[in-house]
Amino acid sequence: MDRDLLRQCLVHHGESLFNKLKCEQTENPDFQAVVTDLCKATYDGRGDEHASPLVEQFIARKADILFCPAWKTANPPQQDDEEEEDGEPYAIMPPVELFMELPYEERRSMIYRDLERGDVVVGRINNIREYGFFLTLLCMAGGLKRDIEDLELSALCHVREIPSTSSHDDPLSYYQIGDLIKAGVKDIDRFQEKITVSLHQASLSPSLERIKLGVITKEDLPIHYSRSVRVAADSSETYDRILTRCHGYENPSVVEYLLQKVGISDTNPPSMMRGLQCKVFQEEDFASAIRKKQSASWALKCVRAGVDHFKHGRHVEAMNEYNKALEIDTNNVEALVARGALYANKGSIMKAISDFELGLENCPDHRNAKKYLCQTLVERGKQLEEQEKLVTAEGLYRRALSLDDSNPEATEALHNINDTIQKSIRLREEALAKEQVKATSSQTSAEKLRKILKEEKRYVEP
């Protein structure tokens, strides 16, 4: 079992969880190997107040799975202390407490509890003495990452923890009040609430040893701190708005990246169900119905976002959201109907009809699909009328009425086109009759002429 992770869980939940663990994991040799160290854990006094017996029972029963070291990769990739803002692979956010109301005393006590040697802090020099300088801590920039400027925490950097800049100068002469300093945590006295820091690279934990310590500029401040400063200055900023402005929020590989960053292997996805442990599943073993429901739910979120864009006139963004929804769920009726409506609004009648028809194939009783398809068929019929394709237009009107027999526009259009067709037929019949009369008249005149010529010929002959 992962001893450190298990100890951290016990610190939060208290002795009641430890007692349950001893009952549930008594035959687990991995637990017996760490139980002696766990007995020495200092329990958080607030654990009993927030105790949840069901949660503790779940943790106790699943401890061998939850705290299994096999979840961790052997060599987690080394990470830089901060990502570049323009190319961040994941969304770097201000601490969540900036958007919540948390007690000052509770936040301060949590920092002293969670801060560890080797972590990195950033502070501003507020006083310089002959034995060192004092920092007002602003934020943490390595290991635990928090914004702590409002907690009024101070830290001492002793002169022996400051590297000399030359062979003869006093190390303190290089620093001035107001300088921004990045330093490593050297020691923490949680009872006296005292923190000492160091500028020596050796003070950092191995995972943070590449971080450069010393004087920094405002541009070198961690991104999460810079964003939290902007949030504090603008009360209209919300968590969602900041999140959506982050480049990493749109990164399709963000889950895979974060798994690598925390050192969790995704080759065999972990599960809390023992029956699913260490088993390779075939494609037919997966619950396609559940996946379909999940995809439909995800696609519906995209449709809602697209409808919001459409209402505000952002048609390109709306189309992107509808297409994204249909990539997730190819036959999502809501996405097809919404995209069809947008096509119709842009004048692409045939594309709109295609989307509405596909939507009705998947859900024959969808009211909006019927309504919009009926309206679009009537609109297409009018276009065909202008092209004098009356029979095709009549077929579209009849099809529209088969979807909604009470549609007044389709009823009127069909009535008008029937009148037009009947009128056209009558005109054609009248024209044909005139041609026949004319042909008969011409035939009679020709016969009379032949008869006259025949008689004249008889008189002329001797």
GUSETI-935661 format. One line per 10 residues: number of its first residue (from 1); for each residue x, y, z of C-alpha. Coordinates in nm, 3 decimals. Layout:
BEGIN
NUM	X Y Z  ...
***
This chain:
BEGIN
1	0.000 0.000 0.000  0.104 0.361 -0.054  0.200 0.450 0.302  0.205 0.830 0.260  -0.133 0.842 0.087  -0.286 0.615 0.349  -0.145 0.829 0.630  -0.284 1.146 0.471  -0.629 0.984 0.453  -0.609 0.883 0.820
11	-0.508 1.236 0.923  -0.830 1.366 0.768  -1.077 1.097 0.873  -0.939 1.021 1.217  -0.911 0.719 1.441  -1.253 0.576 1.346  -1.123 0.500 0.994  -0.809 0.340 1.140  -1.022 0.107 1.351  -1.228 0.006 1.048
21	-0.911 -0.054 0.847  -0.777 -0.289 1.112  -1.101 -0.488 1.094  -1.131 -0.503 0.714  -0.763 -0.542 0.621  -0.651 -0.766 0.904  -0.551 -1.045 0.662  -0.383 -0.815 0.411  -0.002 -0.849 0.446  0.053 -0.512 0.274
31	-0.154 -0.340 0.541  0.019 -0.526 0.822  0.352 -0.402 0.687  0.253 -0.035 0.733  0.019 -0.055 1.032  0.300 0.018 1.281  0.383 0.347 1.108  0.016 0.436 1.082  -0.026 0.405 1.458  0.205 0.705 1.491
41	-0.012 0.925 1.263  -0.144 1.247 1.418  -0.519 1.257 1.360  -0.700 1.578 1.272  -0.922 1.674 1.566  -1.204 1.777 1.334  -1.235 1.431 1.182  -1.519 1.319 1.411  -1.728 1.628 1.327  -1.736 1.548 0.956
51	-1.722 1.169 0.986  -1.925 0.970 0.735  -1.952 0.604 0.840  -2.049 0.493 0.489  -1.749 0.666 0.330  -1.513 0.528 0.594  -1.653 0.179 0.547  -1.605 0.205 0.171  -1.245 0.321 0.215  -1.172 0.044 0.463
61	-1.310 -0.228 0.236  -1.143 -0.098 -0.078  -0.815 0.012 0.084  -0.608 -0.249 -0.097  -0.734 -0.108 -0.428  -0.750 0.262 -0.337  -0.395 0.278 -0.200  -0.237 0.030 -0.438  0.106 0.157 -0.557  0.055 -0.023 -0.891
71	-0.165 0.266 -1.001  0.143 0.485 -1.009  0.382 0.469 -1.301  0.738 0.370 -1.221  0.890 0.697 -1.341  0.647 0.990 -1.360  0.769 1.242 -1.619  0.956 1.541 -1.486  0.749 1.857 -1.509  0.853 2.218 -1.523
81	0.743 2.435 -1.235  0.506 2.634 -1.457  0.371 2.603 -1.810  0.399 2.879 -2.065  0.072 3.071 -2.078  0.046 3.064 -2.458  0.101 2.689 -2.480  -0.041 2.549 -2.158  -0.162 2.193 -2.213  -0.423 2.217 -1.936
91	-0.628 2.496 -1.778  -0.429 2.670 -1.502  -0.681 2.817 -1.260  -0.678 3.040 -0.952  -0.746 2.851 -0.627  -1.110 2.754 -0.592  -1.144 2.936 -0.258  -1.131 3.266 -0.448  -1.481 3.184 -0.571  -1.602 3.061 -0.232
101	-1.632 3.190 0.123  -1.391 3.002 0.349  -1.298 3.102 0.707  -0.965 3.282 0.735  -0.853 3.075 1.036  -0.931 2.747 0.861  -0.733 2.839 0.548  -0.438 2.954 0.758  -0.428 2.636 0.965  -0.454 2.422 0.650
111	-0.150 2.594 0.498  0.060 2.521 0.807  -0.067 2.163 0.802  -0.013 2.094 0.431  0.311 2.289 0.369  0.610 2.057 0.339  0.986 2.095 0.334  1.112 2.130 -0.021  0.803 2.316 -0.145  0.854 2.643 -0.332
121	0.712 2.977 -0.215  0.713 3.327 -0.362  0.725 3.633 -0.139  0.816 4.001 -0.121  1.097 4.128 0.106  0.951 4.349 0.380  1.247 4.379 0.617  1.623 4.325 0.603  1.831 4.259 0.915  2.195 4.168 0.967
131	2.100 3.801 1.015  1.874 3.774 0.708  1.556 3.912 0.551  1.186 3.858 0.607  0.936 3.777 0.332  0.565 3.842 0.310  0.450 3.526 0.136  0.238 3.574 -0.177  0.188 3.227 -0.318  0.329 2.879 -0.352
141	0.485 2.782 -0.681  0.601 2.422 -0.652  0.466 2.112 -0.482  0.153 2.256 -0.323  0.030 2.553 -0.529  -0.180 2.805 -0.340  -0.236 3.183 -0.317  -0.162 3.292 0.040  -0.113 3.668 0.015  -0.423 3.746 0.223
151	-0.318 3.509 0.504  -0.044 3.751 0.619  0.223 3.481 0.646  0.588 3.571 0.699  0.903 3.368 0.645  1.265 3.421 0.746  1.553 3.362 0.508  1.867 3.341 0.724  2.189 3.484 0.588  2.346 3.138 0.577
161	2.066 3.029 0.343  2.156 3.302 0.092  2.420 3.211 -0.170  2.706 3.465 -0.197  2.710 3.667 -0.517  3.088 3.727 -0.495  3.383 3.638 -0.277  3.382 3.958 -0.069  3.037 4.117 -0.078  2.782 4.073 0.197
171	2.511 3.838 0.057  2.239 4.069 0.190  2.369 4.366 -0.008  2.228 4.214 -0.325  1.869 4.238 -0.197  1.634 4.532 -0.141  1.301 4.579 0.030  1.024 4.511 -0.223  1.216 4.248 -0.422  1.017 3.944 -0.530
181	1.186 3.623 -0.413  1.133 3.259 -0.507  1.259 3.034 -0.229  1.242 2.677 -0.101  1.083 2.587 0.233  1.360 2.495 0.476  1.166 2.431 0.797  0.814 2.465 0.941  0.720 2.507 1.306  0.346 2.438 1.301
191	0.299 2.506 1.671  0.479 2.841 1.676  0.362 2.914 1.317  0.710 2.997 1.191  0.846 2.931 0.845  1.210 2.949 0.732  1.314 2.945 0.369  1.633 2.899 0.171  1.773 3.014 -0.163  2.000 2.711 -0.197
201	1.894 2.461 -0.464  1.965 2.178 -0.221  1.665 2.285 -0.013  1.422 2.172 -0.286  1.265 1.830 -0.312  1.406 1.613 -0.596  1.098 1.664 -0.815  1.144 2.045 -0.802  1.522 2.067 -0.824  1.510 2.232 -1.168
211	1.333 2.541 -1.032  1.565 2.843 -1.011  1.556 3.027 -0.680  1.631 3.394 -0.609  1.504 3.731 -0.729  1.227 3.719 -0.990  1.024 3.976 -1.185  0.647 4.020 -1.204  0.652 3.833 -1.535  0.798 3.530 -1.355
221	0.511 3.504 -1.108  0.309 3.180 -1.141  0.020 3.197 -1.382  -0.232 3.081 -1.122  -0.130 3.372 -0.894  -0.146 3.631 -1.175  -0.494 3.515 -1.265  -0.605 3.523 -0.902  -0.490 3.886 -0.877  -0.709 3.973 -1.176
231	-1.002 3.788 -1.020  -0.960 3.981 -0.694  -0.958 4.310 -0.885  -1.266 4.228 -1.095  -1.570 4.108 -0.902  -1.748 4.014 -1.227  -1.497 3.738 -1.304  -1.636 3.388 -1.257  -1.476 3.046 -1.249  -1.646 2.945 -1.576
241	-1.533 3.256 -1.764  -1.171 3.214 -1.660  -1.179 2.844 -1.741  -1.316 2.892 -2.093  -1.050 3.157 -2.168  -0.768 2.913 -2.087  -0.602 2.753 -2.390  -0.580 2.417 -2.216  -0.957 2.401 -2.168  -1.002 2.315 -2.538
251	-0.716 2.063 -2.546  -0.866 1.724 -2.649  -0.571 1.539 -2.493  -0.597 1.707 -2.154  -0.709 1.393 -1.966  -0.418 1.189 -2.099  -0.179 1.476 -2.018  -0.303 1.513 -1.660  -0.277 1.138 -1.600  0.086 1.153 -1.711
261	0.149 1.462 -1.500  0.035 1.299 -1.176  0.199 0.969 -1.271  -0.109 0.750 -1.309  -0.106 0.480 -1.573  -0.408 0.456 -1.801  -0.307 0.134 -1.974  -0.526 -0.061 -1.730  -0.789 0.184 -1.601  -0.835 0.131 -1.226
271	-1.174 0.024 -1.091  -1.322 -0.007 -0.744  -1.506 -0.326 -0.846  -1.294 -0.627 -0.766  -1.451 -0.828 -1.046  -1.313 -0.578 -1.297  -0.957 -0.583 -1.163  -0.682 -0.725 -1.384  -0.915 -0.831 -1.661  -0.888 -0.754 -2.031
281	-1.227 -0.685 -2.186  -1.334 -0.735 -2.544  -1.534 -0.479 -2.738  -1.856 -0.676 -2.696  -1.814 -0.671 -2.319  -1.869 -0.298 -2.289  -2.212 -0.155 -2.206  -2.300 0.012 -2.534  -2.635 0.133 -2.398  -2.463 0.322 -2.118
291	-2.206 0.466 -2.358  -2.487 0.575 -2.590  -2.664 0.751 -2.303  -2.341 0.922 -2.198  -2.275 1.036 -2.554  -2.630 1.169 -2.585  -2.593 1.365 -2.263  -2.259 1.510 -2.372  -2.392 1.598 -2.716  -2.693 1.772 -2.560
301	-2.459 2.007 -2.373  -2.305 2.106 -2.707  -2.652 2.161 -2.854  -2.745 2.393 -2.566  -2.426 2.591 -2.619  -2.503 2.612 -2.993  -2.858 2.735 -2.931  -2.719 3.006 -2.703  -2.475 3.114 -2.977  -2.759 3.114 -3.231
311	-2.978 3.336 -3.011  -2.698 3.591 -2.991  -2.633 3.588 -3.366  -2.308 3.388 -3.351  -2.398 3.148 -3.629  -2.048 3.016 -3.700  -1.996 2.923 -3.335  -2.343 2.766 -3.326  -2.266 2.551 -3.631  -1.939 2.437 -3.471
321	-2.123 2.326 -3.157  -2.390 2.138 -3.356  -2.122 1.960 -3.562  -1.934 1.873 -3.242  -2.253 1.725 -3.096  -2.304 1.510 -3.407  -1.943 1.391 -3.392  -2.012 1.267 -3.039  -2.357 1.123 -3.117  -2.416 1.080 -3.490
331	-2.793 1.036 -3.463  -2.864 1.294 -3.194  -3.209 1.426 -3.288  -3.177 1.759 -3.107  -2.849 1.836 -3.283  -2.993 1.741 -3.623  -3.302 1.958 -3.574  -3.099 2.253 -3.444  -2.850 2.230 -3.731  -3.133 2.193 -3.981
341	-3.294 2.510 -3.844  -2.963 2.694 -3.885  -2.927 2.565 -4.243  -3.282 2.683 -4.320  -3.205 3.022 -4.166  -2.902 3.054 -4.396  -3.103 2.951 -4.705  -2.955 2.600 -4.745  -3.299 2.442 -4.783  -3.189 2.101 -4.911
351	-2.938 2.052 -4.627  -3.206 2.153 -4.378  -3.454 1.901 -4.524  -3.188 1.627 -4.506  -3.122 1.697 -4.134  -3.492 1.712 -4.047  -3.562 1.385 -4.231  -3.275 1.209 -4.053  -3.404 1.344 -3.723  -3.750 1.202 -3.792
361	-3.602 0.866 -3.887  -3.447 0.844 -3.541  -3.749 0.988 -3.360  -4.070 0.978 -3.570  -4.270 1.167 -3.306  -4.031 1.459 -3.262  -4.259 1.765 -3.272  -4.004 2.025 -3.381  -3.858 1.798 -3.648  -4.207 1.758 -3.800
371	-4.287 2.126 -3.768  -3.961 2.249 -3.921  -3.961 1.988 -4.199  -4.317 2.086 -4.292  -4.222 2.455 -4.311  -3.906 2.379 -4.509  -4.090 2.159 -4.761  -4.336 2.442 -4.824  -4.048 2.686 -4.873  -3.879 2.448 -5.118
381	-4.208 2.402 -5.303  -4.235 2.776 -5.357  -3.885 2.778 -5.503  -3.987 2.504 -5.747  -4.302 2.697 -5.841  -4.084 2.988 -5.947  -3.891 2.743 -6.165  -4.228 2.624 -6.310  -4.176 2.273 -6.173  -4.537 2.253 -6.059
391	-4.577 1.876 -6.028  -4.266 1.841 -5.807  -4.380 2.136 -5.595  -4.725 1.979 -5.555  -4.560 1.658 -5.430  -4.370 1.855 -5.164  -4.689 2.028 -5.048  -4.870 1.694 -5.018  -4.576 1.555 -4.822  -4.587 1.855 -4.589
401	-4.958 1.798 -4.528  -4.892 1.431 -4.453  -4.674 1.551 -4.165  -4.920 1.817 -4.046  -5.261 1.807 -4.211  -5.365 2.126 -4.029  -5.078 2.340 -4.156  -5.251 2.644 -4.314  -4.955 2.748 -4.526  -4.918 2.402 -4.683
411	-5.295 2.377 -4.734  -5.313 2.713 -4.909  -5.006 2.639 -5.121  -5.150 2.305 -5.233  -5.487 2.467 -5.314  -5.321 2.742 -5.517  -5.094 2.508 -5.708  -5.388 2.278 -5.790  -5.575 2.577 -5.931  -5.269 2.673 -6.130
421	-5.226 2.320 -6.262  -5.596 2.293 -6.355  -5.583 2.631 -6.525  -5.273 2.522 -6.714  -5.447 2.200 -6.820  -5.754 2.390 -6.945  -5.541 2.635 -7.139  -5.352 2.347 -7.294  -5.675 2.167 -7.389  -5.818 2.486 -7.541
431	-5.501 2.541 -7.740  -5.511 2.180 -7.859  -5.877 2.214 -7.964  -5.800 2.528 -8.161  -5.517 2.349 -8.335  -5.751 2.062 -8.424  -6.018 2.302 -8.560  -5.754 2.480 -8.758  -5.625 2.151 -8.896  -5.981 2.041 -8.991
441	-6.046 2.375 -9.160  -5.723 2.347 -9.353  -5.814 1.994 -9.462  -6.162 2.106 -9.589  -6.011 2.394 -9.788  -5.761 2.162 -9.949  -6.036 1.920 -10.054  -6.239 2.205 -10.209  -5.934 2.324 -10.399  -5.865 1.977 -10.534
451	-6.229 1.945 -10.646  -6.220 2.279 -10.831  -5.894 2.188 -11.002  -6.039 1.854 -11.102  -6.349 2.017 -11.260  -6.142 2.277 -11.443  -5.925 2.003 -11.584  -6.233 1.821 -11.713  -6.361 2.129 -11.892  -6.031 2.197 -12.053
461	-5.997 1.847 -12.200  -6.159 1.802 -12.552
***
